[in-house]
Amino acid sequence: MKLFKLGLLAGALSLGVILPAKAGGVPKLTPEEMKKATQMYFDRCAGCHGMLRKGATGPALTPDITRQRGLKYLKTIITNGTPGGMPDWGRQGILSKKEIDLIARYLMHEPPEPPLMSLAEMKKWWKVYIPPEARPTKPQHKLNWKNFMGIILRDVGKVAIVDGDTKKLVSIVDTGFAVHIFRSSGTGRYFLTIGRDGKATLIDLWLKKPDKVAEVKVCYDARSIDTSKYKGPKGDYMDKLAIVGCYWPPSFVLLDGQTLEPLKIIDTSDYTWDTNEYVREARVASIVASHHDPEWIVSNKEPGKVLIVNYKDPTNIKMHLIDAERFLHDGGWDLSKRYFLVAANMRNKIVVIDSVEKKFVAEVETGVKPHPGRGANFVHPRFGPVWCTGHLGSNNVACIGTDPVNRSRYAWKLVGNVELPGPGGGTLFVKTHPKSPHIWVDRTLSADPKLQRQLYVIDKDSLKVIKTVNVIEELRKKGYKNIDGRVVHPEFDMHGKEVWVSVWGRKDKPTAIVVFDDKTMKIKKVITGDWVRTPTGIFNVYTTTHDVY
Ligand code: DHE
């Protein structure tokens, strides 16, 4: 983080962006305030509004707009949020009045151009703690590592590995600032994490106590990571390579899958697919690894293009560039793992990409700001294979038919639209498992604190909500009086019998991981302890390896 801070400051100073007060009413910022506000903006706002503030999931915040809106307006929005998903930073007590005033003033100035990063700079961060030849050739413990759960402890810069069978904590790994996601390697042996600060970590689950064996930082702002999952004729590509998708610098980076040595940077700045306007900050959003080809499917957010990147020969990368839709965000495979479904969330659409023919197939309007995570796949008695998504801006879970061969009349059409109770959207993630009759849905970003603490269970056949679970109330009934927070990211165990979910509270208080019995929809186990701080995403090794969701 320090390098980032210094780089930003240097960039800001060299560009002379610390503006004096203008007659037009642009409030003053001292160099110290600029430095602080730049970091706060990066931590809280850049993910949605972009480093250059040109907008994506959130609106553009360039000075031509912010100066017109004025200081009071900006402060009100930052304090109270919006129904469209902007957090109420002030009301939640995350930002103080002073900080809100600072950020609002900062927004009225030109954004500083953030620094770039070369391969040589990445290598300064690169560390191999245990080289591949010194790693065990079989697990050094007797635990069922395929049912391990990786749990992000976001604001304490760590991740936890918990045994899904016994529910016992196996290991806590220091990963650094705000890990965003876990992905599993093709064999499942390694967990890979990526932090918002662009730091990737490789965790070996076969060590007696699972721990990181390598790490590297490849950008200043990142959200995605994946590995080579193609089992070639001789298992050639499994765990050989990894890829990180960066928000800033806008790029993706190829890494050695065993050591995380950075190998190649590919710039993703590009022209928008429709109007052909140049976008400097063309960020990499979701990435999925193909199981049937040595390829990754990479979403380039602002230009609205999907890149199919063939990694067979990393020195001669082949890439298909597919026009899709603007503001691509998260997405996942359909049941057959041939079609990639990705949210163009500011266009209220899901885009379907055929990874075999390598072309755009369809786009489907599903609701306001679809946010699937990786989505939920199952076979419906009437519609056949379907894939479902929740929404940030509307209270529905939408399901799309995904079988163009046997159920062509339903393919790429909205076949189910399940209404969630209560107003507004706020769903971040939906999840299911082939062995379960249910889809579990969260409501983490609802404006209503009660809804933020609920989960919904949808019956796959009737496509109706059959249960609303008030997670915190259920915990109270079980005697857990002090646990509170938003509920986020339902995740099945490998057998499809349990659903694990995080209670995402404040950093200064432990919360809990709550394990539900999928059949009874009742709490089966509460995992808590001093280490359970700000848990967010939970990832099962087996389901993540095989893309079962
Ligand atoms: Fe995420 C997935 C980006 C906010 C937790 N998030 C993703 C993906 C992207 C993304 C591009 C897809 C990765 C992939 O599949 O390769 N997330 C962003 C943002 O830009 C955004 C909106 C704002 C930001 O500032 O980062 C954002 N995300 C959040 C959160 O606030 C969450 C709840 C907690 C956190 O870590 O900050 C959060 N995002 C997650 C999780 C996933 C994810 C748990 C993976 C879901 C899965 O099941 O695969």
Residues whose N, C-alpha, C, O or C-beta is under 5 A from the ligand:
A	BS01	DHE	R44 G47 C48 V179 H180 I181 R223 S224 I225 A285 S286 I287 H329 D330 G331 G373 R374 H489 T536 G537
